[in-house]
Amino acid sequence: FKLKGELSTKWAKVGYQTIFWSPDLLMQNYLSNVYRWQNDFDLMGANTIYGSIPLKINKFELVPEAQYHLLTKYLYYDENAIARQHDKVINLLRVGATAKWEGGRWAFAGMGYLTTTDKDIIRVPSVFASGQITYDFTYAKAMDVQLGIATTYRSSYYADAYMPMTQQFHLNNNFLVDSYAVA
């Protein structure tokens, strides 16, 4: 079941979406030499409210945005890679912005987001940012060239681990992925 409504104008975009879906077959039933489960999980649900406001001044564009997700009966794989259903409501809030500027051959693009959620179940970095500065030109009237630098940063978090047997990602409490920037 999916219901979505969105209002998009040149001044703002706002929307609401609600989705309910059944657990997949792997989450419901699994039998192997190592793992065995038979579950009767409820429908998982997600309600989302989002909005953004595009602001443009000459060649500079800034788009602040926000998303709020309310997850019910969230399905996941726990630390032991076993299918589970979370019985509490999970709130996830993401706020941030994207920016763009073009001036002749030079261009800049960037984005940054802050995310808050239940870190016990959903593992995402609290801070994510990326940006790039480029210089575009045509070489010998035949080849388009773009020179520049792109950077990405994300804060530390416990990223999900992978279970090859079930081919699913699951919660990880042992390995902290450090925060770092890449350019």
N, CA and C atoms as a LAMMPS dump frame, in Angstrom:
ITEM: TIMESTEP
0
ITEM: NUMBER OF ATOMS
549
ITEM: BOX BOUNDS ff ff ff
-5.0000000000000000e+02 5.0000000000000000e+02
-5.0000000000000000e+02 5.0000000000000000e+02
-5.0000000000000000e+02 5.0000000000000000e+02
ITEM: ATOMS id mol type element x y z
1 1 1 N 0.846 -1.168 0
2 1 2 C 0 0 0
3 1 3 C 0.887 1.225 0
4 2 1 N 0.649 2.145 -0.928
5 2 2 C 1.417 3.383 -0.989
6 2 3 C 0.491 4.522 -1.357
7 3 1 N 0.596 5.606 -0.591
8 3 2 C -0.168 6.812 -0.859
9 3 3 C 0.79 7.988 -0.75
10 4 1 N 0.812 8.825 -1.791
11 4 2 C 1.739 9.949 -1.804
12 4 3 C 1.039 11.176 -2.345
13 5 1 N 1.299 12.301 -1.699
14 5 2 C 0.805 13.58 -2.172
15 5 3 C 1.937 14.59 -2.119
16 6 1 N 2.039 15.413 -3.165
17 6 2 C 3.125 16.383 -3.211
18 6 3 C 2.643 17.66 -3.879
19 7 1 N 3.043 18.774 -3.311
20 7 2 C 2.779 20.086 -3.888
21 7 3 C 4.127 20.688 -4.23
22 8 1 N 4.329 20.965 -5.512
23 8 2 C 5.609 21.505 -5.963
24 8 3 C 5.355 22.797 -6.731
25 9 1 N 5.918 23.877 -6.228
26 9 2 C 5.836 25.174 -6.899
27 9 3 C 7.248 25.713 -7.052
28 10 1 N 7.367 26.886 -7.672
29 10 2 C 8.706 27.457 -7.802
30 10 3 C 9.209 28.002 -6.468
31 11 1 N 8.339 28.148 -5.472
32 11 2 C 8.743 28.677 -4.167
33 11 3 C 9.04 27.591 -3.145
34 12 1 N 8.404 26.432 -3.276
35 12 2 C 8.596 25.375 -2.27
36 12 3 C 8.084 24.038 -2.795
37 13 1 N 8.553 22.994 -2.135
38 13 2 C 8.028 21.648 -2.394
39 13 3 C 7.75 21.017 -1.034
40 14 1 N 6.531 20.518 -0.854
41 14 2 C 6.155 19.82 0.375
42 14 3 C 5.404 18.557 -0.011
43 15 1 N 5.534 17.546 0.856
44 15 2 C 4.848 16.314 0.528
45 15 3 C 4.664 15.407 1.725
46 16 1 N 3.814 14.434 1.525
47 16 2 C 3.538 13.412 2.537
48 16 3 C 3.43 12.077 1.81
49 17 1 N 3.974 11.037 2.454
50 17 2 C 3.901 9.704 1.875
51 17 3 C 3.708 8.689 2.986
52 18 1 N 2.846 7.727 2.747
53 18 2 C 2.667 6.624 3.684
54 18 3 C 2.78 5.317 2.9
55 19 1 N 3.522 4.37 3.463
56 19 2 C 3.743 3.087 2.812
57 19 3 C 3.626 1.982 3.857
58 20 1 N 2.97 0.898 3.502
59 20 2 C 2.934 -0.312 4.319
60 20 3 C 3.278 -1.48 3.405
61 21 1 N 4.165 -2.365 3.867
62 21 2 C 4.537 -3.516 3.047
63 21 3 C 4.784 -4.743 3.905
64 22 1 N 4.665 -5.882 3.257
65 22 2 C 4.847 -7.169 3.927
66 22 3 C 6.332 -7.514 4.015
67 23 1 N 6.708 -8.256 5.037
68 23 2 C 8.093 -8.73 5.108
69 23 3 C 8.378 -9.686 3.955
70 24 1 N 9.64 -9.716 3.528
71 24 2 C 9.972 -10.636 2.443
72 24 3 C 10.046 -12.07 2.972
73 25 1 N 10.131 -13.008 2.063
74 25 2 C 10.109 -14.427 2.411
75 25 3 C 11.291 -14.814 3.294
76 26 1 N 12.462 -14.233 3.035
77 26 2 C 13.65 -14.549 3.83
78 26 3 C 13.489 -14.136 5.292
79 27 1 N 12.835 -13.01 5.538
80 27 2 C 12.627 -12.571 6.925
81 27 3 C 11.599 -13.45 7.631
82 28 1 N 10.672 -13.995 6.89
83 28 2 C 9.634 -14.825 7.482
84 28 3 C 10.125 -16.248 7.774
85 29 1 N 10.839 -16.849 6.825
86 29 2 C 11.257 -18.248 6.969
87 29 3 C 12.671 -18.436 6.446
88 30 1 N 13.482 -19.13 7.246
89 30 2 C 14.838 -19.458 6.799
90 30 3 C 15.285 -20.731 7.496
91 31 1 N 15.925 -21.605 6.73
92 31 2 C 16.397 -22.868 7.279
93 31 3 C 17.737 -23.214 6.647
94 32 1 N 18.766 -23.349 7.489
95 32 2 C 20.09 -23.761 7.016
96 32 3 C 20.77 -24.551 8.129
97 33 1 N 22.016 -24.922 7.916
98 33 2 C 22.773 -25.641 8.949
99 33 3 C 23.101 -24.746 10.136
100 34 1 N 23.148 -23.436 9.915
101 34 2 C 23.541 -22.49 10.963
102 34 3 C 22.354 -21.703 11.509
103 35 1 N 21.495 -21.219 10.617
104 35 2 C 20.363 -20.378 11.023
105 35 3 C 19.047 -21.09 10.749
106 36 1 N 18.084 -20.775 11.626
107 36 2 C 16.747 -21.338 11.46
108 36 3 C 15.757 -20.386 12.145
109 37 1 N 14.782 -19.926 11.384
110 37 2 C 13.711 -19.139 11.988
111 37 3 C 12.434 -19.252 11.17
112 38 1 N 11.347 -19.088 11.881
113 38 2 C 10.026 -19.036 11.26
114 38 3 C 9.269 -17.947 12.002
115 39 1 N 9.006 -16.852 11.316
116 39 2 C 8.402 -15.669 11.928
117 39 3 C 7.033 -15.391 11.329
118 40 1 N 6.247 -14.659 12.078
119 40 2 C 4.959 -14.174 11.599
120 40 3 C 4.928 -12.664 11.844
121 41 1 N 5.778 -11.94 11.099
122 41 2 C 5.912 -10.503 11.292
123 41 3 C 4.702 -9.751 10.759
124 42 1 N 4.437 -8.589 11.384
125 42 2 C 3.381 -7.69 10.931
126 42 3 C 3.874 -6.845 9.76
127 43 1 N 2.939 -6.135 9.124
128 43 2 C 3.297 -5.192 8.078
129 43 3 C 4.217 -4.116 8.655
130 44 1 N 5.209 -3.721 7.885
131 44 2 C 6.062 -2.606 8.271
132 44 3 C 5.484 -1.341 7.652
133 45 1 N 5.59 -0.223 8.364
134 45 2 C 5.037 1.023 7.861
135 45 3 C 6.01 2.175 7.953
136 46 1 N 5.86 3.123 7.045
137 46 2 C 6.676 4.332 7.043
138 46 3 C 5.805 5.506 6.631
139 47 1 N 5.798 6.54 7.463
140 47 2 C 5.131 7.793 7.14
141 47 3 C 6.212 8.858 7.012
142 48 1 N 6.172 9.614 5.94
143 48 2 C 7.204 10.605 5.664
144 48 3 C 6.581 11.948 5.342
145 49 1 N 7.113 12.985 5.975
146 49 2 C 6.763 14.364 5.65
147 49 3 C 8.061 15.031 5.213
148 50 1 N 8.024 15.751 4.112
149 50 2 C 9.241 16.386 3.622
150 50 3 C 8.931 17.741 3.007
151 51 1 N 9.96 18.56 2.921
152 51 2 C 9.802 19.864 2.307
153 51 3 C 11.136 20.499 1.982
154 52 1 N 11.107 21.381 0.994
155 52 2 C 12.301 22.127 0.621
156 52 3 C 11.888 23.482 0.056
157 53 1 N 12.826 24.439 0.149
158 53 2 C 12.577 25.789 -0.346
159 53 3 C 13.76 26.195 -1.22
160 54 1 N 13.585 26.242 -2.54
161 54 2 C 14.694 26.667 -3.397
162 54 3 C 14.866 28.185 -3.356
163 55 1 N 16.081 28.605 -3.06
164 55 2 C 16.414 30.028 -3.009
165 55 3 C 17.461 30.293 -4.08
166 56 1 N 17.193 31.252 -4.974
167 56 2 C 18.125 31.53 -6.06
168 56 3 C 18.416 33.017 -6.102
169 57 1 N 19.713 33.334 -6.063
170 57 2 C 20.17 34.718 -6.165
171 57 3 C 21.232 34.745 -7.254
172 58 1 N 20.912 35.35 -8.38
173 58 2 C 21.798 35.394 -9.548
174 58 3 C 22.233 33.983 -9.931
175 59 1 N 23.525 33.661 -9.802
176 59 2 C 24.034 32.346 -10.199
177 59 3 C 24.167 31.388 -9.02
178 60 1 N 23.743 31.798 -7.859
179 60 2 C 23.845 30.956 -6.66
180 60 3 C 22.478 30.395 -6.301
181 61 1 N 22.445 29.081 -6.049
182 61 2 C 21.194 28.423 -5.672
183 61 3 C 21.408 27.643 -4.378
184 62 1 N 20.531 27.861 -3.411
185 62 2 C 20.566 27.16 -2.128
186 62 3 C 19.198 26.536 -1.901
187 63 1 N 19.182 25.242 -1.544
188 63 2 C 17.915 24.546 -1.318
189 63 3 C 17.958 23.873 0.056
190 64 1 N 17.472 24.569 1.113
191 64 2 C 17.34 23.904 2.408
192 64 3 C 16.176 22.921 2.364
193 65 1 N 16.344 21.79 3.06
194 65 2 C 15.288 20.783 3.043
195 65 3 C 15.242 20.024 4.362
196 66 1 N 14.117 19.394 4.612
197 66 2 C 13.935 18.586 5.82
198 66 3 C 13.055 17.388 5.487
199 67 1 N 13.338 16.28 6.163
200 67 2 C 12.535 15.065 6.035
201 67 3 C 12.325 14.494 7.427
202 68 1 N 11.091 14.074 7.69
203 68 2 C 10.786 13.399 8.95
204 68 3 C 10.128 12.065 8.616
205 69 1 N 10.714 10.979 9.121
206 69 2 C 10.186 9.639 8.873
207 69 3 C 9.731 9.031 10.203
208 70 1 N 8.577 8.427 10.191
209 70 2 C 8.039 7.715 11.339
210 70 3 C 7.874 6.256 10.918
211 71 1 N 8.705 5.381 11.476
212 71 2 C 8.719 3.973 11.078
213 71 3 C 8.046 3.119 12.146
214 72 1 N 7.152 2.242 11.729
215 72 2 C 6.485 1.338 12.656
216 72 3 C 6.76 -0.1 12.253
217 73 1 N 6.898 -0.962 13.261
218 73 2 C 7.145 -2.399 13.041
219 73 3 C 8.362 -2.615 12.13
220 74 1 N 9.43 -1.859 12.383
221 74 2 C 10.631 -1.884 11.543
222 74 3 C 11.268 -3.265 11.531
223 75 1 N 11.585 -3.761 10.343
224 75 2 C 12.208 -5.066 10.156
225 75 3 C 13.698 -4.896 9.934
226 76 1 N 14.509 -5.726 10.585
227 76 2 C 15.957 -5.623 10.475
228 76 3 C 16.586 -6.953 10.863
229 77 1 N 17.884 -7.062 10.673
230 77 2 C 18.645 -8.225 11.115
231 77 3 C 19.508 -7.782 12.291
232 78 1 N 19.408 -8.488 13.407
233 78 2 C 20.104 -8.09 14.632
234 78 3 C 21.602 -8.377 14.566
235 79 1 N 22.297 -8.236 15.7
236 79 2 C 23.746 -8.427 15.767
237 79 3 C 24.175 -9.846 15.389
238 80 1 N 23.285 -10.805 15.545
239 80 2 C 23.577 -12.198 15.193
240 80 3 C 23.06 -12.567 13.802
241 81 1 N 22.659 -11.567 13.03
242 81 2 C 22.156 -11.731 11.658
243 81 3 C 20.836 -12.494 11.603
244 82 1 N 20.029 -12.379 12.649
245 82 2 C 18.721 -13.03 12.706
246 82 3 C 17.634 -11.978 12.486
247 83 1 N 16.626 -12.32 11.7
248 83 2 C 15.54 -11.397 11.384
249 83 3 C 14.751 -11.042 12.636
250 84 1 N 14.512 -9.756 12.81
251 84 2 C 13.756 -9.242 13.961
252 84 3 C 12.793 -8.149 13.499
253 85 1 N 11.797 -7.899 14.381
254 85 2 C 10.882 -6.795 14.151
255 85 3 C 10.875 -5.926 15.402
256 86 1 N 11.162 -4.636 15.209
257 86 2 C 11.222 -3.681 16.324
258 86 3 C 9.793 -3.293 16.709
259 87 1 N 9.454 -3.42 17.982
260 87 2 C 8.064 -3.187 18.39
261 87 3 C 7.763 -1.732 18.721
262 88 1 N 8.782 -0.874 18.777
263 88 2 C 8.561 0.544 19.077
264 88 3 C 8.629 1.375 17.807
265 89 1 N 8.101 2.593 17.9
266 89 2 C 8.137 3.523 16.782
267 89 3 C 9.537 4.128 16.692
268 90 1 N 10.051 4.273 15.479
269 90 2 C 11.365 4.882 15.249
270 90 3 C 11.159 6.212 14.537
271 91 1 N 11.779 7.261 15.078
272 91 2 C 11.747 8.585 14.47
273 91 3 C 13.076 8.842 13.782
274 92 1 N 13.037 9.34 12.567
275 92 2 C 14.243 9.688 11.838
276 92 3 C 14.04 11.082 11.262
277 93 1 N 14.938 12.005 11.601
278 93 2 C 14.861 13.383 11.12
279 93 3 C 16.138 13.705 10.377
280 94 1 N 16 14.215 9.166
281 94 2 C 17.147 14.636 8.368
282 94 3 C 16.916 16.058 7.891
283 95 1 N 17.848 16.957 8.216
284 95 2 C 17.802 18.339 7.742
285 95 3 C 19.111 18.648 7.043
286 96 1 N 19.039 19.486 6.057
287 96 2 C 20.259 19.82 5.334
288 96 3 C 19.977 20.773 4.201
289 97 1 N 20.952 20.878 3.316
290 97 2 C 20.823 21.79 2.186
291 97 3 C 21.751 21.359 1.064
292 98 1 N 21.374 21.755 -0.146
293 98 2 C 22.253 21.629 -1.296
294 98 3 C 22.522 23.031 -1.822
295 99 1 N 23.695 23.225 -2.409
296 99 2 C 24.067 24.532 -2.926
297 99 3 C 24.75 24.367 -4.278
298 100 1 N 24.577 25.365 -5.147
299 100 2 C 25.177 25.349 -6.473
300 100 3 C 25.546 26.771 -6.862
301 101 1 N 26.672 26.906 -7.526
302 101 2 C 27.074 28.2 -8.075
303 101 3 C 27.827 27.958 -9.367
304 102 1 N 27.509 28.727 -10.395
305 102 2 C 28.226 28.655 -11.659
306 102 3 C 28.614 30.054 -12.073
307 103 1 N 29.889 30.236 -12.38
308 103 2 C 30.401 31.526 -12.823
309 103 3 C 31.381 31.332 -13.955
310 104 1 N 30.901 31.453 -15.177
311 104 2 C 31.768 31.222 -16.336
312 104 3 C 32.156 29.763 -16.425
313 105 1 N 33.455 29.514 -16.391
314 105 2 C 33.953 28.135 -16.474
315 105 3 C 34.042 27.469 -15.098
316 106 1 N 33.899 28.242 -14.046
317 106 2 C 34 27.7 -12.68
318 106 3 C 32.621 27.271 -12.182
319 107 1 N 32.596 26.21 -11.397
320 107 2 C 31.332 25.742 -10.817
321 107 3 C 31.602 25.157 -9.441
322 108 1 N 30.625 25.322 -8.561
323 108 2 C 30.68 24.744 -7.221
324 108 3 C 29.354 24.05 -6.952
325 109 1 N 29.413 22.878 -6.334
326 109 2 C 28.201 22.171 -5.904
327 109 3 C 28.506 21.52 -4.564
328 110 1 N 27.548 21.559 -3.671
329 110 2 C 27.758 20.959 -2.361
330 110 3 C 26.459 20.572 -1.698
331 111 1 N 26.579 19.707 -0.697
332 111 2 C 25.417 19.307 0.094
333 111 3 C 25.885 18.94 1.495
334 112 1 N 24.999 19.104 2.448
335 112 2 C 25.291 18.726 3.818
336 112 3 C 24.009 18.339 4.534
337 113 1 N 24.088 17.292 5.366
338 113 2 C 22.906 16.798 6.064
339 113 3 C 23.246 16.414 7.494
340 114 1 N 22.317 16.667 8.391
341 114 2 C 22.368 16.189 9.767
342 114 3 C 21.217 15.214 9.94
343 115 1 N 21.491 14.06 10.56
344 115 2 C 20.471 13.026 10.727
345 115 3 C 20.422 12.588 12.179
346 116 1 N 19.22 12.511 12.742
347 116 2 C 19.028 11.969 14.088
348 116 3 C 18.035 10.821 14.004
349 117 1 N 18.337 9.743 14.728
350 117 2 C 17.467 8.573 14.734
351 117 3 C 17.829 7.68 15.913
352 118 1 N 17.141 6.57 16.027
353 118 2 C 17.423 5.565 17.045
354 118 3 C 18.674 4.797 16.618
355 119 1 N 19.814 5.115 17.203
356 119 2 C 21.099 4.526 16.788
357 119 3 C 21.21 3.046 17.144
358 120 1 N 20.312 2.526 17.968
359 120 2 C 20.349 1.103 18.297
360 120 3 C 19.88 0.232 17.146
361 121 1 N 19.037 0.763 16.283
362 121 2 C 18.44 -0.037 15.218
363 121 3 C 18.87 0.446 13.828
364 122 1 N 18.821 1.737 13.587
365 122 2 C 19.183 2.284 12.28
366 122 3 C 20.526 2.99 12.417
367 123 1 N 21.505 2.513 11.685
368 123 2 C 22.869 3.03 11.792
369 123 3 C 23.189 3.879 10.567
370 124 1 N 23.218 5.172 10.766
371 124 2 C 23.612 6.114 9.722
372 124 3 C 24.513 7.17 10.351
373 125 1 N 25.403 7.78 9.569
374 125 2 C 26.231 8.853 10.119
375 125 3 C 25.36 10.047 10.513
376 126 1 N 25.696 10.705 11.598
377 126 2 C 24.952 11.891 12.027
378 126 3 C 25.194 13.076 11.109
379 127 1 N 26.403 13.152 10.55
380 127 2 C 26.776 14.264 9.676
381 127 3 C 27.297 13.71 8.355
382 128 1 N 26.8 14.26 7.26
383 128 2 C 27.316 13.926 5.934
384 128 3 C 27.427 15.213 5.137
385 129 1 N 28.56 15.4 4.466
386 129 2 C 28.75 16.586 3.628
387 129 3 C 29.606 16.209 2.427
388 130 1 N 29.331 16.845 1.308
389 130 2 C 30.165 16.658 0.128
390 130 3 C 30.134 17.931 -0.696
391 131 1 N 31.18 18.12 -1.475
392 131 2 C 31.255 19.302 -2.32
393 131 3 C 32.281 19.117 -3.414
394 132 1 N 32.155 19.944 -4.435
395 132 2 C 33.123 19.899 -5.52
396 132 3 C 33.271 21.275 -6.141
397 133 1 N 34.492 21.568 -6.579
398 133 2 C 34.801 22.786 -7.322
399 133 3 C 35.434 22.332 -8.624
400 134 1 N 34.925 22.851 -9.744
401 134 2 C 35.429 22.417 -11.041
402 134 3 C 35.702 23.594 -11.958
403 135 1 N 36.579 23.351 -12.91
404 135 2 C 36.876 24.292 -13.983
405 135 3 C 36.678 23.532 -15.289
406 136 1 N 35.766 24 -16.129
407 136 2 C 35.413 23.32 -17.376
408 136 3 C 35.985 24.071 -18.579
409 137 1 N 36.539 23.325 -19.541
410 137 2 C 37.023 23.938 -20.773
411 137 3 C 37.068 22.88 -21.874
412 138 1 N 37.249 23.348 -23.095
413 138 2 C 37.364 22.46 -24.247
414 138 3 C 38.804 22.504 -24.745
415 139 1 N 39.404 21.335 -24.861
416 139 2 C 40.793 21.217 -25.311
417 139 3 C 40.82 20.913 -26.804
418 140 1 N 41.575 21.691 -27.555
419 140 2 C 41.765 21.499 -28.998
420 140 3 C 40.431 21.453 -29.757
421 141 1 N 39.472 22.179 -29.289
422 141 2 C 38.15 22.274 -29.923
423 141 3 C 37.464 20.928 -30.118
424 142 1 N 37.909 19.907 -29.35
425 142 2 C 37.34 18.576 -29.568
426 142 3 C 36.999 17.828 -28.281
427 143 1 N 37.718 18.109 -27.21
428 143 2 C 37.528 17.306 -26
429 143 3 C 37.123 18.209 -24.825
430 144 1 N 35.969 17.907 -24.245
431 144 2 C 35.531 18.642 -23.056
432 144 3 C 36.285 18.124 -21.848
433 145 1 N 36.868 19.035 -21.071
434 145 2 C 37.668 18.675 -19.908
435 145 3 C 37.088 19.361 -18.677
436 146 1 N 37.045 18.621 -17.582
437 146 2 C 36.584 19.179 -16.309
438 146 3 C 37.646 18.854 -15.258
439 147 1 N 38.311 19.898 -14.758
440 147 2 C 39.314 19.751 -13.709
441 147 3 C 38.727 20.252 -12.407
442 148 1 N 39.108 19.605 -11.31
443 148 2 C 38.593 20.083 -10.035
444 148 3 C 38.903 19.138 -8.907
445 149 1 N 38.246 19.408 -7.813
446 149 2 C 38.411 18.569 -6.627
447 149 3 C 37.031 18.313 -6.027
448 150 1 N 36.845 17.086 -5.584
449 150 2 C 35.594 16.705 -4.923
450 150 3 C 35.944 16.156 -3.544
451 151 1 N 35.187 16.541 -2.552
452 151 2 C 35.427 16.067 -1.184
453 151 3 C 34.145 15.497 -0.6
454 152 1 N 34.317 14.544 0.302
455 152 2 C 33.193 13.945 1.021
456 152 3 C 33.604 13.747 2.473
457 153 1 N 32.672 14.014 3.383
458 153 2 C 32.913 13.792 4.808
459 153 3 C 31.678 13.138 5.402
460 154 1 N 31.909 12.22 6.333
461 154 2 C 30.81 11.669 7.132
462 154 3 C 31.353 11.372 8.517
463 155 1 N 30.486 11.523 9.499
464 155 2 C 30.883 11.29 10.883
465 155 3 C 30.977 9.794 11.168
466 156 1 N 31.582 9.452 12.286
467 156 2 C 31.761 8.039 12.639
468 156 3 C 30.423 7.402 13.014
469 157 1 N 30.327 6.104 12.751
470 157 2 C 29.122 5.352 13.088
471 157 3 C 29.422 3.861 12.975
472 158 1 N 28.557 3.053 13.527
473 158 2 C 28.671 1.609 13.412
474 158 3 C 27.924 1.161 12.16
475 159 1 N 28.65 1.03 11.072
476 159 2 C 28.034 0.615 9.81
477 159 3 C 27.584 -0.84 9.918
478 160 1 N 26.589 -1.186 9.14
479 160 2 C 26.092 -2.564 9.149
480 160 3 C 27.16 -3.532 8.65
481 161 1 N 27.141 -4.733 9.204
482 161 2 C 28.015 -5.82 8.757
483 161 3 C 27.249 -6.643 7.72
484 162 1 N 27.958 -7.546 7.066
485 162 2 C 27.341 -8.353 6.009
486 162 3 C 27.422 -9.833 6.369
487 163 1 N 26.313 -10.542 6.178
488 163 2 C 26.274 -11.983 6.405
489 163 3 C 26.178 -12.679 5.054
490 164 1 N 27.28 -13.291 4.575
491 164 2 C 27.26 -13.949 3.263
492 164 3 C 26.23 -15.078 3.16
493 165 1 N 25.974 -15.78 4.241
494 165 2 C 25.057 -16.915 4.187
495 165 3 C 23.646 -16.494 3.778
496 166 1 N 23.144 -15.404 4.36
497 166 2 C 21.807 -14.926 4.014
498 166 3 C 21.854 -13.798 2.979
499 167 1 N 23.049 -13.313 2.69
500 167 2 C 23.257 -12.193 1.769
501 167 3 C 22.513 -10.943 2.222
502 168 1 N 22.569 -10.682 3.532
503 168 2 C 21.875 -9.533 4.114
504 168 3 C 22.833 -8.756 5.021
505 169 1 N 22.586 -7.462 5.143
506 169 2 C 23.326 -6.642 6.091
507 169 3 C 22.646 -6.729 7.442
508 170 1 N 23.447 -6.678 8.512
509 170 2 C 22.892 -6.787 9.855
510 170 3 C 23.624 -5.816 10.785
511 171 1 N 23.077 -5.621 11.983
512 171 2 C 23.651 -4.683 12.943
513 171 3 C 25.052 -5.116 13.361
514 172 1 N 25.91 -4.131 13.543
515 172 2 C 27.294 -4.345 13.947
516 172 3 C 27.564 -3.492 15.176
517 173 1 N 28.053 -4.089 16.247
518 173 2 C 28.39 -3.344 17.46
519 173 3 C 29.881 -3.384 17.77
520 174 1 N 30.686 -3.962 16.89
521 174 2 C 32.095 -4.165 17.183
522 174 3 C 33.034 -3.245 16.42
523 175 1 N 32.67 -2.857 15.221
524 175 2 C 33.592 -2.096 14.381
525 175 3 C 33.032 -0.706 14.113
526 176 1 N 33.665 0.303 14.704
527 176 2 C 33.273 1.697 14.488
528 176 3 C 33.99 2.22 13.251
529 177 1 N 33.232 2.678 12.281
530 177 2 C 33.806 3.297 11.09
531 177 3 C 34.119 4.742 11.476
532 178 1 N 35.402 5.085 11.48
533 178 2 C 35.82 6.416 11.917
534 178 3 C 35.355 7.492 10.964
535 179 1 N 35.247 8.705 11.489
536 179 2 C 34.903 9.844 10.651
537 179 3 C 36.151 10.267 9.882
538 180 1 N 35.965 10.614 8.626
539 180 2 C 37.09 11.088 7.835
540 180 3 C 36.562 11.79 6.587
541 181 1 N 37.443 12.556 5.98
542 181 2 C 37.129 13.233 4.733
543 181 3 C 37.965 12.617 3.63
544 182 1 N 37.395 12.557 2.443
545 182 2 C 38.087 12.055 1.276
546 182 3 C 38.035 13.154 0.227
547 183 1 N 39.157 13.401 -0.442
548 183 2 C 39.203 14.42 -1.497
549 183 3 C 39.814 13.804 -2.741
